[in-house]
Amino acid sequence: MKNKVLKVLFLGLIFLFVSVLFGCSSDVSNSEKPGAQLWGENCGRCHNIRPPSNLTDAQWDVAIMHMRTRANLTETEAEKIATFLKAAN
């Protein structure tokens, strides 16, 4: 009886682990996300988020070019973020 209970608990923990592992993945790929969401998810990890209107379009171009490499953004992600940020100017 004790072995059966341990086996059920063990299988339950494995099921829970697999559910959490695969259930936490996003259904939306980064290529489908809008610039605002990419900006919030990527830039907000390291920076205090400032209003997009704080920098000019040219300043955002420089910042995004620099951060694209550091944040490991794809070209598409960087372009979407830039479009979002520049829309505020």
N, C-alpha and C positions, 0 to 999 in steps of 0.2 A: 504494500500500500504506500509506504513512504517513498519508494523508488518511483512509483507511478506519479505521485504528486510532484516530485523533483523534476521528472521528465516533462510534465505538463508546464511547470514553471519555466524550465529551461527553454522549451519551444515557444512559450509565450514571450519571453525576453528576446529571443531571436526574431520573432515576428515583429515585435515592437521596434527593435533596432532597424530592421529592414524597412519598415513603414516610415520611420523618421528619416532615414537616409534617403530614400527615394521620394518621399512625400514632400520634402523641403525644396526640391528643385522647382524652379519657376517654369510655368507653362509658356511664358512669353520669352522668346530669345531676345538678346540685346539688339539685334538688327531690326526688330519689330517695335521696340520701345521708342516713345517720343523723346525729343531732346531734353525736355524738362525732367523727365524721370531719370534719364541717364545722368544728367547733371546732378540731381539730388543723390543718386546712388553712388556715383563715382567721386565727385568733388567733395561731397559732404563727409566722406570718410576721414579726410585729413584737414579740411579747412572749415572755418566758420563760414557758413554760407552768407554771402553778401548780396544785396540787390544787384541784378544784372546791369542796371543803369549806372552803377558806380564806375564802370570802365567804358571807354569808347570802343567802337568796332575794331579799330586798329590795335588797341591794347588787348582786347579779347583774342584777336588773331595770334598775337605773340604769346599770350598766356596758354592758349589751347595748343599751339605748336609745341611749347615746352612741356606741357603736362601730358600730351598725347603719349610721349615716350615714357614718362615716369609712371603714368597710371595704366599703361599698357592698353590704350584705347585703339580700336580699329579706326581706319580712315572714316568710315561711315558714322561711327559713334561720335567722333570728334566733329564732323560736319553737322550732325544733328544738334549737338550741344552748342556749337557756334551759332547756328541759325536761331536757336532758342534765346541765347544770351543777347544777340544783336537785335532781336525783335523788340527788346525793351528800350532801345535807343531811338 
